């Protein structure tokens, strides 16, 4: 197995990718929003931002949402990716202390549901999103969303600790770490916002919906691990399931890739089983048809996002392009100065 094979690896998922019809327009509008907060500072950074296509990816999360709601999700996903890019910058430049300061500033914004005063652009953008999003649902939903945002930022700190030590987590620990550090958990929460509903805690924390969330995160994260692997062959990232399997189970590259694909297939089966078993839980809770239908839409959104991300990775972003193309695209101002301004 070589770099070409990895870069063009298609991962078959049995879910239909459904994309909002105004995804290109959303990309344009999110670019304007990003420039408003100083995330993008000139036409060149805007061009590179368009080639990354973060808002186009978000369209798979909300295929039937209103345009305004899709924009809200697209803005959140853009901020999530900006933090990911800044985390990558901190790792490659040895500035993890600076990233920790940025992470703590973000946690403060989340806890306060927004913040005023002069702050770095990415923190200002996050504050704007918190101010607009938290009031949309109940206190119970807000507690869940806040917790999942905390898990994401703490997950980044734990990933960075492993990277700094030059170690990969064990296969048993990897799934939980990768899941927490991803942005899937809180984006699943946002699905309730765009579907104009709120899943009762008794169902949300029940076994079926928790498994739907976990399998959505695992499938997306492990698919991402395979798609990003070609860019990690020279400088191995310890936070990759392929690397974990090679380091802890003595597999060669082809064996580890095959094992990850098999693990993805197992999680697909788990997701499908949970989507079926949740009916009995809704019956037991005597949920009305309105809530039942909304739950099904949220599950559909998760499945669309899984398939959509696999397609987007391969065809609609330079995020997994050859390193020379990727370096040019990710060399955006928000990565060059923001760590200095926290």
ZIHU-V422912 format. One record per helix or strand of 3 or more residues. SS is the DSSP state (H for helix, E for strand). FROM is the first residue (numbers start at 1). TO is the last residue. If there is no record, write none. Layout:
BEGIN
SS,FROM,TO ; SS,FROM,TO
END
This chain:
BEGIN
H,3,7 ; H,23,36 ; H,43,52 ; H,54,58 ; H,67,93 ; H,96,112 ; H,121,136 ; H,139,165 ; H,171,181 ; H,184,194 ; H,201,204 ; H,207,232 ; H,241,249 ; H,253,284 ; H,289,315 ; H,323,330 ; H,333,341
END
